[in-house]
């Protein structure tokens, strides 16, 4: 099994039976439909509109043409490319829908969501997925065209974002005293409109031609005082621009993200309603949300600012070593570098009170296991750490896949494989999936409590540490990815034709007692 970034979700999330998975993979290998989309399957518009091709509309049209056309914008919350692979929250959602339909997905990238909405209402795609809220879609009905939106899939709030350590509004009542912008006709724009009658002097400037993420770049550069954007956009932007801070939320109500459907494809709507309901019940929506937002709940300005400085001051010395080790072990080099930073802050002489040393903080037994003779040698440490991570990854049970496998491997790197198995045992006892990181991250902290660790084979562990460890690596990788232009590893391993490599068929599950014994072996 290859270590990689994205997952074939129907298989990787365990949402289909073995027989259905076999059928699905047969389809994937012939139709090129998969969650992480090669750029060769993605038409990137230059802002002038989608390609002038004929869209076969409706559910039947999508299935007969073998293609679902999705209009979106480029941003960390929607769509971005990495090593020729399309990734992002909206990418995963749309690709899952396409996969369920048995078709490929084509993403058309436009400059801003105004362009997306104009294009979708002209029938230039099947779905508009630029991170819109239902309210935005409702407000945009200015030309008398039919507006159809799909089911809600994520809650967001409007938040005022300003530069840290500057004078800023503390509430919506003070916004009129500052240079505050929003995206025109966006959800935040509509949220402010709702306060006009109640707040004297409320004033802001709605602008077009930008995304919310781009608008926050203007704030970070000091071009404007503040911007009002969706909270999910602010979560990502603060990693790229650590000088930003949330001044205050506006209103107390959440708004819901949703897709807009082309009027010509209105019969897609019942299918989407059913699909989203099933995906919600199966936990798929939560899995995608965890994948992109699970590490963003906490934000440490000082830590992220220091990390960004060290990307310039320390990483260049070791970047080549991380790249080489990642190539050798088939890893993503930025993820490996992020792990190295979490271990040692890229300090080759780092040493902990427990005696682990070097950039990858190897113990003596681990160093011997992977053939490292000098833990303080950066090349040996990085190579050895990568090899050990690979070994732990491959040691995990076959039922653990995709991101769950990666996060568990990193947690085991930190706390020890035996303690990870104990957390899996606790998950089974509580009726949770032992193959999901979302379950294991809840169980690991219980290893500090005698009530639990006394019943487990490997005893006490500071189980909160691997949870924090994984979260920080993910956060560092998010920042690092935004600062490099040539990551070498695509998010998931592909074969020469651009089709995802099929994971091995999992073995027939054992009873819980036998499974624990098998894992120990």
Secondary structure by P-SEA (a helix, b strand, c coil): cccccccccccccccccaaaaaaaaaaaaccccccccccccbbbbcccccccccccccaaaaaaacbbbbbbbbccccccccccccccaaaaaaaaaaaaacbbbbbbbcccaaaaaaaaaacccccccccccaaaaaaacccccbbbbccccbbbbbbbbbbcccccccccccccccccccccccaaaaaaaaaccccccbbbbbbccccaaaaaaaaaaccccbbbbcaaaaaaaaaaccccccccccccbbbbbbbbbbcccccaaaaaaaaaaaaaaaaaaaaaaaacccccccccaaaaaaaaaaaaccccccaaaaaaaaaaacccaaaaaaaaaaaccccccccccccccccccccaaaaaaacccccccaaaaaaaaaaaaaaaaaaccccccaaaaaaaaaaaacccaaaaaaaaaaaaaaccccccaaaaaaaccccccccccccccccccaaaaaaaaaaaaaaaaaaaaacccccccccccccccccccccccccccccaaaaaaaaac
